């Protein structure tokens, strides 16, 4: 049975329930496998030895998620070479690829948790009421330890990009 956290995430006036544990700085990053382009499995281990910025979003086809992912794509150029950015949603990989092409997103890897919800359940971002993922950002160091966590409390709010980038740059330098 997954842990349920109520009242920490909202869509408008609706308080929603997140399934899974609350990840904290200093935790070992849970492993996961999601689906990438062409349904190819993508795991946390595939980026071993890199710093990972992992952004969880409800759907790329919504305004705030689109803006967030485009902003991370733009900011990727200012990051060291050993930092990679993943955006995880429940969108099918085919829709993600179309969205990336239409929005010139080529520096962020989009991946889907649609098959097993393993990422959402492991990182505490699976929204019980909708089956989508909540908005959150995790920075995982080369040592697979979580360096930064932001669970964005309101679905329509963007994350703190500066805090995520600062954590990723610090992890890269260490």
DADA-V205241 format. One record per helix or strand of 3 or more residues. SS is the DSSP state (H for helix, E for strand). FROM is the first residue (numbers start at 1). LEN is the number of residues. Records with the same first field share a line. If there is no record, write none. Layout:
# DADA-V205241
SS: FROM-LEN + FROM-LEN
This chain:
# DADA-V205241
E: 4-8 + 14-6 + 33-3 + 41-3 + 51-6 + 83-7 + 109-4 + 136-5 + 145-7
H: 37-3 + 44-4 + 63-16 + 93-10 + 118-6 + 161-13
